[in-house]
Amino acid sequence: MTRSYDYEGFTLEISVESGISIGPKTLEPTRPGYVAVVRIFQAANTLAVFSPLPFGASRGRPFATEADALMGGYSAARKIVDDLFSHVGH
């Protein structure tokens, strides 16, 4: 699943990947979850501002659902834009 959003002059592309384990490997079976992969583009540019950035829920754990991963990735992408680019033009 991939979604694109316009935000503050940037395009935020959020992809959700399933069946991915994040963090150190353990011997006990783990339930696979979902990871959000974030790409940020300037509105007028086809090249991403950063390499794709993967995000899990917290402490290296994947998200439990696709919807959680999508919203978590969207929130992370907005925060990156706000933190790194909010001073542009001010």
mmCIF file as gemmi writes it, N, C-alpha and C atoms, coordinates in Angstrom:
data_model
loop_
_atom_site.group_PDB
_atom_site.id
_atom_site.type_symbol
_atom_site.label_atom_id
_atom_site.label_alt_id
_atom_site.label_comp_id
_atom_site.label_asym_id
_atom_site.label_entity_id
_atom_site.label_seq_id
_atom_site.pdbx_PDB_ins_code
_atom_site.Cartn_x
_atom_site.Cartn_y
_atom_site.Cartn_z
_atom_site.occupancy
_atom_site.B_iso_or_equiv
_atom_site.pdbx_formal_charge
_atom_site.auth_seq_id
_atom_site.auth_asym_id
_atom_site.pdbx_PDB_model_num
ATOM 1 N N . MET Axp A 1 ? 0.846 -1.169 0 1 0 ? 1 A 1
ATOM 2 C CA . MET Axp A 1 ? 0 0 0 1 0 ? 1 A 1
ATOM 3 C C . MET Axp A 1 ? 0.891 1.231 0 1 0 ? 1 A 1
ATOM 4 N N . THR Axp A 2 ? 0.602 2.152 -0.901 1 0 ? 2 A 1
ATOM 5 C CA . THR Axp A 2 ? 1.338 3.41 -0.98 1 0 ? 2 A 1
ATOM 6 C C . THR Axp A 2 ? 0.349 4.557 -1.097 1 0 ? 2 A 1
ATOM 7 N N . ARG Axp A 3 ? 0.602 5.608 -0.339 1 0 ? 3 A 1
ATOM 8 C CA . ARG Axp A 3 ? -0.229 6.81 -0.389 1 0 ? 3 A 1
ATOM 9 C C . ARG Axp A 3 ? 0.684 8.02 -0.504 1 0 ? 3 A 1
ATOM 10 N N . SER Axp A 4 ? 0.191 9.045 -1.188 1 0 ? 4 A 1
ATOM 11 C CA . SER Axp A 4 ? 0.919 10.31 -1.307 1 0 ? 4 A 1
ATOM 12 C C . SER Axp A 4 ? 0.069 11.432 -0.737 1 0 ? 4 A 1
ATOM 13 N N . TYR Axp A 5 ? 0.73 12.351 -0.049 1 0 ? 5 A 1
ATOM 14 C CA . TYR Axp A 5 ? 0.058 13.49 0.568 1 0 ? 5 A 1
ATOM 15 C C . TYR Axp A 5 ? 0.846 14.754 0.254 1 0 ? 5 A 1
ATOM 16 N N . ASP Axp A 6 ? 0.161 15.854 0.019 1 0 ? 6 A 1
ATOM 17 C CA . ASP Axp A 6 ? 0.795 17.162 -0.12 1 0 ? 6 A 1
ATOM 18 C C . ASP Axp A 6 ? 0.833 17.808 1.251 1 0 ? 6 A 1
ATOM 19 N N . TYR Axp A 7 ? 2.008 18.359 1.603 1 0 ? 7 A 1
ATOM 20 C CA . TYR Axp A 7 ? 2.145 18.991 2.913 1 0 ? 7 A 1
ATOM 21 C C . TYR Axp A 7 ? 3.216 20.069 2.828 1 0 ? 7 A 1
ATOM 22 N N . GLU Axp A 8 ? 2.833 21.318 3.046 1 0 ? 8 A 1
ATOM 23 C CA . GLU Axp A 8 ? 3.752 22.457 3.143 1 0 ? 8 A 1
ATOM 24 C C . GLU Axp A 8 ? 4.731 22.543 1.962 1 0 ? 8 A 1
ATOM 25 N N . GLY Axp A 9 ? 4.251 22.285 0.751 1 0 ? 9 A 1
ATOM 26 C CA . GLY Axp A 9 ? 5.099 22.38 -0.427 1 0 ? 9 A 1
ATOM 27 C C . GLY Axp A 9 ? 5.913 21.125 -0.714 1 0 ? 9 A 1
ATOM 28 N N . PHE Axp A 10 ? 5.649 20.064 -0.004 1 0 ? 10 A 1
ATOM 29 C CA . PHE Axp A 10 ? 6.339 18.796 -0.198 1 0 ? 10 A 1
ATOM 30 C C . PHE Axp A 10 ? 5.311 17.711 -0.514 1 0 ? 10 A 1
ATOM 31 N N . THR Axp A 11 ? 5.772 16.657 -1.169 1 0 ? 11 A 1
ATOM 32 C CA . THR Axp A 11 ? 4.951 15.472 -1.366 1 0 ? 11 A 1
ATOM 33 C C . THR Axp A 11 ? 5.512 14.397 -0.454 1 0 ? 11 A 1
ATOM 34 N N . LEU Axp A 12 ? 4.65 13.863 0.398 1 0 ? 12 A 1
ATOM 35 C CA . LEU Axp A 12 ? 5.037 12.807 1.328 1 0 ? 12 A 1
ATOM 36 C C . LEU Axp A 12 ? 4.515 11.494 0.766 1 0 ? 12 A 1
ATOM 37 N N . GLU Axp A 13 ? 5.395 10.581 0.447 1 0 ? 13 A 1
ATOM 38 C CA . GLU Axp A 13 ? 4.989 9.283 -0.074 1 0 ? 13 A 1
ATOM 39 C C . GLU Axp A 13 ? 5.223 8.239 1.02 1 0 ? 13 A 1
ATOM 40 N N . ILE Axp A 14 ? 4.148 7.594 1.444 1 0 ? 14 A 1
ATOM 41 C CA . ILE Axp A 14 ? 4.218 6.619 2.522 1 0 ? 14 A 1
ATOM 42 C C . ILE Axp A 14 ? 3.872 5.245 1.95 1 0 ? 14 A 1
ATOM 43 N N . SER Axp A 15 ? 4.792 4.313 2.069 1 0 ? 15 A 1
ATOM 44 C CA . SER Axp A 15 ? 4.55 2.933 1.655 1 0 ? 15 A 1
ATOM 45 C C . SER Axp A 15 ? 4.501 2.068 2.897 1 0 ? 15 A 1
ATOM 46 N N . VAL Axp A 16 ? 3.669 1.047 2.862 1 0 ? 16 A 1
ATOM 47 C CA . VAL Axp A 16 ? 3.582 0.112 3.976 1 0 ? 16 A 1
ATOM 48 C C . VAL Axp A 16 ? 4.061 -1.246 3.492 1 0 ? 16 A 1
ATOM 49 N N . GLU Axp A 17 ? 5.029 -1.809 4.212 1 0 ? 17 A 1
ATOM 50 C CA . GLU Axp A 17 ? 5.548 -3.132 3.896 1 0 ? 17 A 1
ATOM 51 C C . GLU Axp A 17 ? 5.196 -4.082 5.026 1 0 ? 17 A 1
ATOM 52 N N . SER Axp A 18 ? 4.829 -5.301 4.667 1 0 ? 18 A 1
ATOM 53 C CA . SER Axp A 18 ? 4.421 -6.273 5.681 1 0 ? 18 A 1
ATOM 54 C C . SER Axp A 18 ? 5.432 -7.39 5.815 1 0 ? 18 A 1
ATOM 55 N N . GLY Axp A 19 ? 5.269 -8.143 6.903 1 0 ? 19 A 1
ATOM 56 C CA . GLY Axp A 19 ? 6.107 -9.308 7.124 1 0 ? 19 A 1
ATOM 57 C C . GLY Axp A 19 ? 7.544 -8.979 7.429 1 0 ? 19 A 1
ATOM 58 N N . ILE Axp A 20 ? 7.781 -7.823 7.99 1 0 ? 20 A 1
ATOM 59 C CA . ILE Axp A 20 ? 9.141 -7.368 8.27 1 0 ? 20 A 1
ATOM 60 C C . ILE Axp A 20 ? 9.374 -7.365 9.769 1 0 ? 20 A 1
ATOM 61 N N . SER Axp A 21 ? 10.493 -7.908 10.185 1 0 ? 21 A 1
ATOM 62 C CA . SER Axp A 21 ? 10.896 -7.837 11.584 1 0 ? 21 A 1
ATOM 63 C C . SER Axp A 21 ? 11.968 -6.775 11.707 1 0 ? 21 A 1
ATOM 64 N N . ILE Axp A 22 ? 11.856 -5.937 12.715 1 0 ? 22 A 1
ATOM 65 C CA . ILE Axp A 22 ? 12.823 -4.872 12.955 1 0 ? 22 A 1
ATOM 66 C C . ILE Axp A 22 ? 13.601 -5.233 14.213 1 0 ? 22 A 1
ATOM 67 N N . GLY Axp A 23 ? 14.847 -4.877 14.254 1 0 ? 23 A 1
ATOM 68 C CA . GLY Axp A 23 ? 15.623 -5.07 15.467 1 0 ? 23 A 1
ATOM 69 C C . GLY Axp A 23 ? 16.37 -6.386 15.47 1 0 ? 23 A 1
ATOM 70 N N . PRO Axp A 24 ? 16.948 -6.725 16.629 1 0 ? 24 A 1
ATOM 71 C CA . PRO Axp A 24 ? 17.766 -7.925 16.715 1 0 ? 24 A 1
ATOM 72 C C . PRO Axp A 24 ? 16.925 -9.187 16.526 1 0 ? 24 A 1
ATOM 73 N N . LYS Axp A 25 ? 17.554 -10.185 15.957 1 0 ? 25 A 1
ATOM 74 C CA . LYS Axp A 25 ? 16.878 -11.471 15.751 1 0 ? 25 A 1
ATOM 75 C C . LYS Axp A 25 ? 16.796 -12.202 17.087 1 0 ? 25 A 1
ATOM 76 N N . THR Axp A 26 ? 15.671 -12.858 17.312 1 0 ? 26 A 1
ATOM 77 C CA . THR Axp A 26 ? 15.491 -13.636 18.531 1 0 ? 26 A 1
ATOM 78 C C . THR Axp A 26 ? 15.189 -15.074 18.152 1 0 ? 26 A 1
ATOM 79 N N . LEU Axp A 27 ? 15.357 -15.978 19.087 1 0 ? 27 A 1
ATOM 80 C CA . LEU Axp A 27 ? 15.084 -17.389 18.831 1 0 ? 27 A 1
ATOM 81 C C . LEU Axp A 27 ? 13.606 -17.72 18.946 1 0 ? 27 A 1
ATOM 82 N N . GLU Axp A 28 ? 12.872 -16.917 19.706 1 0 ? 28 A 1
ATOM 83 C CA . GLU Axp A 28 ? 11.445 -17.173 19.832 1 0 ? 28 A 1
ATOM 84 C C . GLU Axp A 28 ? 10.693 -16.58 18.65 1 0 ? 28 A 1
ATOM 85 N N . PRO Axp A 29 ? 9.631 -17.247 18.21 1 0 ? 29 A 1
ATOM 86 C CA . PRO Axp A 29 ? 8.897 -16.735 17.048 1 0 ? 29 A 1
ATOM 87 C C . PRO Axp A 29 ? 8.268 -15.378 17.355 1 0 ? 29 A 1
ATOM 88 N N . THR Axp A 30 ? 8.294 -14.515 16.377 1 0 ? 30 A 1
ATOM 89 C CA . THR Axp A 30 ? 7.686 -13.201 16.538 1 0 ? 30 A 1
ATOM 90 C C . THR Axp A 30 ? 6.591 -13.03 15.508 1 0 ? 30 A 1
ATOM 91 N N . ARG Axp A 31 ? 5.614 -12.239 15.839 1 0 ? 31 A 1
ATOM 92 C CA . ARG Axp A 31 ? 4.535 -11.959 14.898 1 0 ? 31 A 1
ATOM 93 C C . ARG Axp A 31 ? 4.989 -10.841 13.988 1 0 ? 31 A 1
ATOM 94 N N . PRO Axp A 32 ? 5.028 -11.097 12.676 1 0 ? 32 A 1
ATOM 95 C CA . PRO Axp A 32 ? 5.441 -10.031 11.776 1 0 ? 32 A 1
ATOM 96 C C . PRO Axp A 32 ? 4.434 -8.885 11.796 1 0 ? 32 A 1
ATOM 97 N N . GLY Axp A 33 ? 4.917 -7.715 11.517 1 0 ? 33 A 1
ATOM 98 C CA . GLY Axp A 33 ? 4.04 -6.552 11.509 1 0 ? 33 A 1
ATOM 99 C C . GLY Axp A 33 ? 4.269 -5.738 10.257 1 0 ? 33 A 1
ATOM 100 N N . TYR Axp A 34 ? 4.064 -4.445 10.373 1 0 ? 34 A 1
ATOM 101 C CA . TYR Axp A 34 ? 4.126 -3.535 9.237 1 0 ? 34 A 1
ATOM 102 C C . TYR Axp A 34 ? 5.106 -2.413 9.523 1 0 ? 34 A 1
ATOM 103 N N . VAL Axp A 35 ? 5.812 -2.005 8.484 1 0 ? 35 A 1
ATOM 104 C CA . VAL Axp A 35 ? 6.766 -0.909 8.566 1 0 ? 35 A 1
ATOM 105 C C . VAL Axp A 35 ? 6.364 0.152 7.552 1 0 ? 35 A 1
ATOM 106 N N . ALA Axp A 36 ? 6.449 1.406 7.957 1 0 ? 36 A 1
ATOM 107 C CA . ALA Axp A 36 ? 6.196 2.518 7.041 1 0 ? 36 A 1
ATOM 108 C C . ALA Axp A 36 ? 7.526 2.945 6.429 1 0 ? 36 A 1
ATOM 109 N N . VAL Axp A 37 ? 7.552 3.087 5.113 1 0 ? 37 A 1
ATOM 110 C CA . VAL Axp A 37 ? 8.733 3.591 4.416 1 0 ? 37 A 1
ATOM 111 C C . VAL Axp A 37 ? 8.349 4.96 3.853 1 0 ? 37 A 1
ATOM 112 N N . VAL Axp A 38 ? 9.075 5.981 4.292 1 0 ? 38 A 1
ATOM 113 C CA . VAL Axp A 38 ? 8.749 7.37 3.981 1 0 ? 38 A 1
ATOM 114 C C . VAL Axp A 38 ? 9.729 7.928 2.958 1 0 ? 38 A 1
ATOM 115 N N . ARG Axp A 39 ? 9.177 8.572 1.937 1 0 ? 39 A 1
ATOM 116 C CA . ARG Axp A 39 ? 9.973 9.329 0.972 1 0 ? 39 A 1
ATOM 117 C C . ARG Axp A 39 ? 9.393 10.74 0.92 1 0 ? 39 A 1
ATOM 118 N N . ILE Axp A 40 ? 10.273 11.725 0.92 1 0 ? 40 A 1
ATOM 119 C CA . ILE Axp A 40 ? 9.844 13.124 0.917 1 0 ? 40 A 1
ATOM 120 C C . ILE Axp A 40 ? 10.404 13.793 -0.332 1 0 ? 40 A 1
ATOM 121 N N . PHE Axp A 41 ? 9.492 14.388 -1.118 1 0 ? 41 A 1
ATOM 122 C CA . PHE Axp A 41 ? 9.861 15.085 -2.345 1 0 ? 41 A 1
ATOM 123 C C . PHE Axp A 41 ? 9.483 16.554 -2.221 1 0 ? 41 A 1
ATOM 124 N N . GLN Axp A 42 ? 10.304 17.445 -2.795 1 0 ? 42 A 1
ATOM 125 C CA . GLN Axp A 42 ? 9.865 18.822 -2.946 1 0 ? 42 A 1
ATOM 126 C C . GLN Axp A 42 ? 8.837 18.817 -4.055 1 0 ? 42 A 1
ATOM 127 N N . ALA Axp A 43 ? 7.836 19.644 -3.959 1 0 ? 43 A 1
ATOM 128 C CA . ALA Axp A 43 ? 6.7 19.614 -4.878 1 0 ? 43 A 1
ATOM 129 C C . ALA Axp A 43 ? 7.12 19.696 -6.348 1 0 ? 43 A 1
ATOM 130 N N . ALA Axp A 44 ? 8.124 20.47 -6.681 1 0 ? 44 A 1
ATOM 131 C CA . ALA Axp A 44 ? 8.515 20.668 -8.071 1 0 ? 44 A 1
ATOM 132 C C . ALA Axp A 44 ? 9.66 19.755 -8.502 1 0 ? 44 A 1
ATOM 133 N N . ASN Axp A 45 ? 10.021 18.774 -7.682 1 0 ? 45 A 1
ATOM 134 C CA . ASN Axp A 45 ? 11.183 17.949 -7.964 1 0 ? 45 A 1
ATOM 135 C C . ASN Axp A 45 ? 10.803 16.472 -7.934 1 0 ? 45 A 1
ATOM 136 N N . THR Axp A 46 ? 11.295 15.703 -8.9 1 0 ? 46 A 1
ATOM 137 C CA . THR Axp A 46 ? 10.988 14.274 -8.925 1 0 ? 46 A 1
ATOM 138 C C . THR Axp A 46 ? 11.982 13.449 -8.121 1 0 ? 46 A 1
ATOM 139 N N . LEU Axp A 47 ? 13.044 14.072 -7.625 1 0 ? 47 A 1
ATOM 140 C CA . LEU Axp A 47 ? 14.013 13.371 -6.793 1 0 ? 47 A 1
ATOM 141 C C . LEU Axp A 47 ? 13.674 13.569 -5.327 1 0 ? 47 A 1
ATOM 142 N N . ALA Axp A 48 ? 13.784 12.503 -4.555 1 0 ? 48 A 1
ATOM 143 C CA . ALA Axp A 48 ? 13.486 12.573 -3.127 1 0 ? 48 A 1
ATOM 144 C C . ALA Axp A 48 ? 14.517 13.44 -2.415 1 0 ? 48 A 1
ATOM 145 N N . VAL Axp A 49 ? 14.069 14.129 -1.37 1 0 ? 49 A 1
ATOM 146 C CA . VAL Axp A 49 ? 14.949 14.957 -0.552 1 0 ? 49 A 1
ATOM 147 C C . VAL Axp A 49 ? 15.902 14.07 0.243 1 0 ? 49 A 1
ATOM 148 N N . PHE Axp A 50 ? 15.412 12.911 0.696 1 0 ? 50 A 1
ATOM 149 C CA . PHE Axp A 50 ? 16.195 11.94 1.469 1 0 ? 50 A 1
ATOM 150 C C . PHE Axp A 50 ? 16.07 10.573 0.818 1 0 ? 50 A 1
ATOM 151 N N . SER Axp A 51 ? 16.942 9.66 1.21 1 0 ? 51 A 1
ATOM 152 C CA . SER Axp A 51 ? 16.749 8.251 0.873 1 0 ? 51 A 1
ATOM 153 C C . SER Axp A 51 ? 15.499 7.784 1.593 1 0 ? 51 A 1
ATOM 154 N N . PRO Axp A 52 ? 14.866 6.692 1.141 1 0 ? 52 A 1
ATOM 155 C CA . PRO Axp A 52 ? 13.689 6.188 1.848 1 0 ? 52 A 1
ATOM 156 C C . PRO Axp A 52 ? 14.016 5.91 3.325 1 0 ? 52 A 1
ATOM 157 N N . LEU Axp A 53 ? 13.123 6.336 4.202 1 0 ? 53 A 1
ATOM 158 C CA . LEU Axp A 53 ? 13.326 6.193 5.649 1 0 ? 53 A 1
ATOM 159 C C . LEU Axp A 53 ? 12.305 5.206 6.212 1 0 ? 53 A 1
ATOM 160 N N . PRO Axp A 54 ? 12.746 4.088 6.801 1 0 ? 54 A 1
ATOM 161 C CA . PRO Axp A 54 ? 11.796 3.14 7.391 1 0 ? 54 A 1
ATOM 162 C C . PRO Axp A 54 ? 11.454 3.537 8.83 1 0 ? 54 A 1
ATOM 163 N N . PHE Axp A 55 ? 10.195 3.353 9.205 1 0 ? 55 A 1
ATOM 164 C CA . PHE Axp A 55 ? 9.742 3.648 10.558 1 0 ? 55 A 1
ATOM 165 C C . PHE Axp A 55 ? 8.923 2.493 11.094 1 0 ? 55 A 1
ATOM 166 N N . GLY Axp A 56 ? 9.18 2.131 12.362 1 0 ? 56 A 1
ATOM 167 C CA . GLY Axp A 56 ? 8.363 1.171 13.081 1 0 ? 56 A 1
ATOM 168 C C . GLY Axp A 56 ? 7.6 1.907 14.159 1 0 ? 56 A 1
ATOM 169 N N . ALA Axp A 57 ? 6.85 1.168 14.97 1 0 ? 57 A 1
ATOM 170 C CA . ALA Axp A 57 ? 6.008 1.78 15.993 1 0 ? 57 A 1
ATOM 171 C C . ALA Axp A 57 ? 6.842 2.413 17.1 1 0 ? 57 A 1
ATOM 172 N N . SER Axp A 58 ? 7.581 1.626 17.828 1 0 ? 58 A 1
ATOM 173 C CA . SER Axp A 58 ? 8.447 2.142 18.879 1 0 ? 58 A 1
ATOM 174 C C . SER Axp A 58 ? 9.395 1.048 19.328 1 0 ? 58 A 1
ATOM 175 N N . ARG Axp A 59 ? 10.51 1.46 19.853 1 0 ? 59 A 1
ATOM 176 C CA . ARG Axp A 59 ? 11.53 0.536 20.366 1 0 ? 59 A 1
ATOM 177 C C . ARG Axp A 59 ? 11.863 -0.58 19.384 1 0 ? 59 A 1
ATOM 178 N N . GLY Axp A 60 ? 11.916 -0.243 18.103 1 0 ? 60 A 1
ATOM 179 C CA . GLY Axp A 60 ? 12.301 -1.215 17.099 1 0 ? 60 A 1
ATOM 180 C C . GLY Axp A 60 ? 11.24 -2.227 16.74 1 0 ? 60 A 1
ATOM 181 N N . ARG Axp A 61 ? 10.02 -2.002 17.174 1 0 ? 61 A 1
ATOM 182 C CA . ARG Axp A 61 ? 8.933 -2.934 16.87 1 0 ? 61 A 1
ATOM 183 C C . ARG Axp A 61 ? 8.144 -2.457 15.662 1 0 ? 61 A 1
ATOM 184 N N . PRO Axp A 62 ? 7.64 -3.4 14.867 1 0 ? 62 A 1
ATOM 185 C CA . PRO Axp A 62 ? 6.794 -3.011 13.733 1 0 ? 62 A 1
ATOM 186 C C . PRO Axp A 62 ? 5.408 -2.587 14.21 1 0 ? 62 A 1
ATOM 187 N N . PHE Axp A 63 ? 4.679 -1.904 13.344 1 0 ? 63 A 1
ATOM 188 C CA . PHE Axp A 63 ? 3.289 -1.546 13.633 1 0 ? 63 A 1
ATOM 189 C C . PHE Axp A 63 ? 2.431 -2.808 13.565 1 0 ? 63 A 1
ATOM 190 N N . ALA Axp A 64 ? 1.337 -2.817 14.311 1 0 ? 64 A 1
ATOM 191 C CA . ALA Axp A 64 ? 0.451 -3.98 14.348 1 0 ? 64 A 1
ATOM 192 C C . ALA Axp A 64 ? -0.446 -4.07 13.115 1 0 ? 64 A 1
ATOM 193 N N . THR Axp A 65 ? -0.827 -2.921 12.54 1 0 ? 65 A 1
ATOM 194 C CA . THR Axp A 65 ? -1.74 -2.925 11.396 1 0 ? 65 A 1
ATOM 195 C C . THR Axp A 65 ? -1.207 -2.027 10.288 1 0 ? 65 A 1
ATOM 196 N N . GLU Axp A 66 ? -1.728 -2.241 9.077 1 0 ? 66 A 1
ATOM 197 C CA . GLU Axp A 66 ? -1.353 -1.385 7.945 1 0 ? 66 A 1
ATOM 198 C C . GLU Axp A 66 ? -1.762 0.059 8.2 1 0 ? 66 A 1
ATOM 199 N N . ALA Axp A 67 ? -2.948 0.252 8.759 1 0 ? 67 A 1
ATOM 200 C CA . ALA Axp A 67 ? -3.439 1.612 9.031 1 0 ? 67 A 1
ATOM 201 C C . ALA Axp A 67 ? -2.534 2.326 10.029 1 0 ? 67 A 1
ATOM 202 N N . ASP Axp A 68 ? -2.091 1.62 11.07 1 0 ? 68 A 1
ATOM 203 C CA . ASP Axp A 68 ? -1.175 2.227 12.045 1 0 ? 68 A 1
ATOM 204 C C . ASP Axp A 68 ? 0.144 2.619 11.388 1 0 ? 68 A 1
ATOM 205 N N . ALA Axp A 69 ? 0.655 1.751 10.51 1 0 ? 69 A 1
ATOM 206 C CA . ALA Axp A 69 ? 1.911 2.049 9.821 1 0 ? 69 A 1
ATOM 207 C C . ALA Axp A 69 ? 1.751 3.259 8.903 1 0 ? 69 A 1
ATOM 208 N N . LEU Axp A 70 ? 0.65 3.322 8.183 1 0 ? 70 A 1
ATOM 209 C CA . LEU Axp A 70 ? 0.397 4.442 7.278 1 0 ? 70 A 1
ATOM 210 C C . LEU Axp A 70 ? 0.324 5.758 8.041 1 0 ? 70 A 1
ATOM 211 N N . MET Axp A 71 ? -0.433 5.785 9.119 1 0 ? 71 A 1
ATOM 212 C CA . MET Axp A 71 ? -0.574 7.015 9.898 1 0 ? 71 A 1
ATOM 213 C C . MET Axp A 71 ? 0.715 7.356 10.644 1 0 ? 71 A 1
ATOM 214 N N . GLY Axp A 72 ? 1.436 6.337 11.136 1 0 ? 72 A 1
ATOM 215 C CA . GLY Axp A 72 ? 2.713 6.583 11.802 1 0 ? 72 A 1
ATOM 216 C C . GLY Axp A 72 ? 3.738 7.167 10.837 1 0 ? 72 A 1
ATOM 217 N N . GLY Axp A 73 ? 3.78 6.631 9.621 1 0 ? 73 A 1
ATOM 218 C CA . GLY Axp A 73 ? 4.697 7.159 8.607 1 0 ? 73 A 1
ATOM 219 C C . GLY Axp A 73 ? 4.341 8.576 8.207 1 0 ? 73 A 1
ATOM 220 N N . TYR Axp A 74 ? 3.039 8.843 8.062 1 0 ? 74 A 1
ATOM 221 C CA . TYR Axp A 74 ? 2.582 10.189 7.705 1 0 ? 74 A 1
ATOM 222 C C . TYR Axp A 74 ? 2.956 11.189 8.804 1 0 ? 74 A 1
ATOM 223 N N . SER Axp A 75 ? 2.74 10.814 10.046 1 0 ? 75 A 1
ATOM 224 C CA . SER Axp A 75 ? 3.089 11.7 11.169 1 0 ? 75 A 1
ATOM 225 C C . SER Axp A 75 ? 4.59 11.958 11.218 1 0 ? 75 A 1
ATOM 226 N N . ALA Axp A 76 ? 5.394 10.908 10.992 1 0 ? 76 A 1
ATOM 227 C CA . ALA Axp A 76 ? 6.85 11.06 11.009 1 0 ? 76 A 1
ATOM 228 C C . ALA Axp A 76 ? 7.304 11.97 9.868 1 0 ? 76 A 1
ATOM 229 N N . ALA Axp A 77 ? 6.731 11.797 8.687 1 0 ? 77 A 1
ATOM 230 C CA . ALA Axp A 77 ? 7.102 12.629 7.537 1 0 ? 77 A 1
ATOM 231 C C . ALA Axp A 77 ? 6.759 14.097 7.779 1 0 ? 77 A 1
ATOM 232 N N . ARG Axp A 78 ? 5.578 14.363 8.325 1 0 ? 78 A 1
ATOM 233 C CA . ARG Axp A 78 ? 5.194 15.757 8.641 1 0 ? 78 A 1
ATOM 234 C C . ARG Axp A 78 ? 6.16 16.362 9.644 1 0 ? 78 A 1
ATOM 235 N N . LYS Axp A 79 ? 6.545 15.599 10.658 1 0 ? 79 A 1
ATOM 236 C CA . LYS Axp A 79 ? 7.46 16.096 11.68 1 0 ? 79 A 1
ATOM 237 C C . LYS Axp A 79 ? 8.823 16.417 11.067 1 0 ? 79 A 1
ATOM 238 N N . ILE Axp A 80 ? 9.299 15.566 10.162 1 0 ? 80 A 1
ATOM 239 C CA . ILE Axp A 80 ? 10.576 15.831 9.49 1 0 ? 80 A 1
ATOM 240 C C . ILE Axp A 80 ? 10.498 17.141 8.72 1 0 ? 80 A 1
ATOM 241 N N . VAL Axp A 81 ? 9.436 17.325 7.954 1 0 ? 81 A 1
ATOM 242 C CA . VAL Axp A 81 ? 9.27 18.573 7.189 1 0 ? 81 A 1
ATOM 243 C C . VAL Axp A 81 ? 9.206 19.769 8.138 1 0 ? 81 A 1
ATOM 244 N N . ASP Axp A 82 ? 8.409 19.65 9.184 1 0 ? 82 A 1
ATOM 245 C CA . ASP Axp A 82 ? 8.285 20.756 10.148 1 0 ? 82 A 1
ATOM 246 C C . ASP Axp A 82 ? 9.62 21.085 10.816 1 0 ? 82 A 1
ATOM 247 N N . ASP Axp A 83 ? 10.34 20.053 11.248 1 0 ? 83 A 1
ATOM 248 C CA . ASP Axp A 83 ? 11.59 20.274 11.972 1 0 ? 83 A 1
ATOM 249 C C . ASP Axp A 83 ? 12.719 20.775 11.072 1 0 ? 83 A 1
ATOM 250 N N . LEU Axp A 84 ? 12.805 20.264 9.851 1 0 ? 84 A 1
ATOM 251 C CA . LEU Axp A 84 ? 13.938 20.597 8.999 1 0 ? 84 A 1
ATOM 252 C C . LEU Axp A 84 ? 13.703 21.742 8.021 1 0 ? 84 A 1
ATOM 253 N N . PHE Axp A 85 ? 12.442 21.987 7.679 1 0 ? 85 A 1
ATOM 254 C CA . PHE Axp A 85 ? 12.181 22.967 6.626 1 0 ? 85 A 1
ATOM 255 C C . PHE Axp A 85 ? 11.265 24.114 7.051 1 0 ? 85 A 1
ATOM 256 N N . SER Axp A 86 ? 10.842 24.163 8.297 1 0 ? 86 A 1
ATOM 257 C CA . SER Axp A 86 ? 9.901 25.206 8.72 1 0 ? 86 A 1
ATOM 258 C C . SER Axp A 86 ? 10.543 26.588 8.706 1 0 ? 86 A 1
ATOM 259 N N . HIS Axp A 87 ? 11.871 26.664 8.797 1 0 ? 87 A 1
ATOM 260 C CA . HIS Axp A 87 ? 12.546 27.963 8.791 1 0 ? 87 A 1
ATOM 261 C C . HIS Axp A 87 ? 12.706 28.538 7.398 1 0 ? 87 A 1
ATOM 262 N N . VAL Axp A 88 ? 12.485 27.748 6.359 1 0 ? 88 A 1
ATOM 263 C CA . VAL Axp A 88 ? 12.648 28.216 4.981 1 0 ? 88 A 1
ATOM 264 C C . VAL Axp A 88 ? 11.615 29.305 4.688 1 0 ? 88 A 1
ATOM 265 N N . GLY Axp A 89 ? 12.062 30.419 4.264 1 0 ? 89 A 1
ATOM 266 C CA . GLY Axp A 89 ? 11.173 31.519 3.896 1 0 ? 89 A 1
ATOM 267 C C . GLY Axp A 89 ? 10.692 32.357 5.064 1 0 ? 89 A 1
ATOM 268 N N . HIS Axp A 90 ? 11.183 32.09 6.266 1 0 ? 90 A 1
ATOM 269 C CA . HIS Axp A 90 ? 10.758 32.874 7.44 1 0 ? 90 A 1
ATOM 270 C C . HIS Axp A 90 ? 11.867 33.778 7.886 1 0 ? 90 A 1
